[in-house]
Amino acid sequence: MTSAAEGDGPIILFDGMCNLCTGSVRFVIERDSLKQFRFASLQSPVAEKLLGPQERDRDRLESMVLVTGGRLYRKSTAALLTVKRLDGLWPLLSVLIVIPRPLRDAVYDWIGNRRYRWFGKRDVCWRPTTDLAERFLD
């Protein structure tokens, strides 16, 4: 397991049982040529340590969390701050941050509430392949 030290770059916490969420992690990995992002499932002890029990209960696997610069970002803000660091034209989507957060998060929640129905759910948390394991904290 890799250290979760703050200086090691941004960490994405995701629902490891959600097919949409694990697909999103793969999407980020493929567009992160600098290998700046590290990952851990929200179900992991790493997430509990980073979030603390109250914060972890608050997220209840309903939100992606970006941990960077000593701060926690959730939902649409986490997603937009993530795409801002990706290769290609993806950072252009970060301009959507100007949309008020309640509106952005309403769309995020609408998709999130249907993600298992639309994309399915795993019985166990997704595990990365050996070549990606160094980027995962759990």
N, C-alpha and C positions, 0 to 999 in steps of 0.2 A: 504494500500500500504506500502511495506517495504521501508526503507531508502536505498538510493543508495550510502552509504558511501564507500569509497575506501577500508577500512579495513575489509569489510564484505565478501571478497572473489571475485573470478572472476565472471564476468557477461557476458552472451551470449546474444547478440542481434540478432534476427532472423526475417525473413519475416513471420508474423503471418497468412498470407493468403495462404501460400504455403504448400501443403500437404507434400512434401519432407522435408521442413524445420521443420515443426511441428513434423514430424516423427523422425527427427534427435534429436530434443529436448527430445522427449520421450526416445529415445535410450540412450542419455546421462543420463537422470534421472535414468533409470534402472541400469546403470553401475557406478553410483556415490554414493556409500554407505556412503561416508563421508558427503554427502550433501553440498559440497563445492560450486557448481555452483548455480547461480541465473540467472533469465531469464527475458527478456522484448522483446516485438516485436519492430521491426524497425519503425512501424507505431505509436508508443506510445510517449506520452510526456516525458517519462523517457529517451527514446532513443534520443529525441531532446535535452534534457538537457545534457546527457552524451556526445553526439557528437557535439552539436552546430549546428546551421542552415547550415553552409557551409559543414561540414562533413556529415551531414545527407543527403544533396542534392547529395553529392559525391557518397554516397553508393546507393541511389535510390533503395533500396530493392534488390540489386543485390548481396549482399555479407553478409555472416554471419560476425559478429564483436565480437571479444573477448576483453573485457576490463579487464585488470589485471595489477597490479604493476604500475598504472598510465599511461599505454600505451594502444594504440588501435592496434589490429591485425585483418587483414582482410583475407577473402578467404581461400586459402589452409593453410596459416600459422596459422590462427585462428583454423581451423579444426585439424591440427596436434598438436598444443599446447593443444587443448581440449582433444584429445584421450590420450595424454601423462599422464593425471590425472585420467583416468578411471580405473575401476577394471578389473581384468583378464589379458588377453594377449594383449588387445587393445593398451597399451602403446608402444608395439613393432612397430606399424605403424609409430610412431613419427620419426623413422630413415629416413623416406622419406623426412625429412626436408633438407637433404643433396642435394636433387635434386634442381637445381636452381629455384628460385621463379617464374620467367617468365614461365617456363615449367609447374610447378605445377599449377599456376594460369590459364594457358591456358586450362588445363584439367578441372579445377574447373569451368571456364567460359563456356566451352563447355557443361558440364552437366547443369549448371545454366541457360543457354539460352534455354534449352529444358525441364526444370523441370515442368513447368505448363502443357505442352503437355503430358509428360510422367506420371506425378503423380497427375495432377489436381490442381485446385485452389479453395479456399473457397470464399464465398461471404462476409463473415465477419471474423475477426481475431479469431483464435482458443483461447478458454479460458480453463485454467486448471481446473481439478476437485478440489473440496474443500480441499481434503487432500494434494494437491500439491500447493495450492494457496500461502502458506507462502514463497515459493521459487521464486515467480514471483513478479516483481516490478511494473507491470501495471495491 
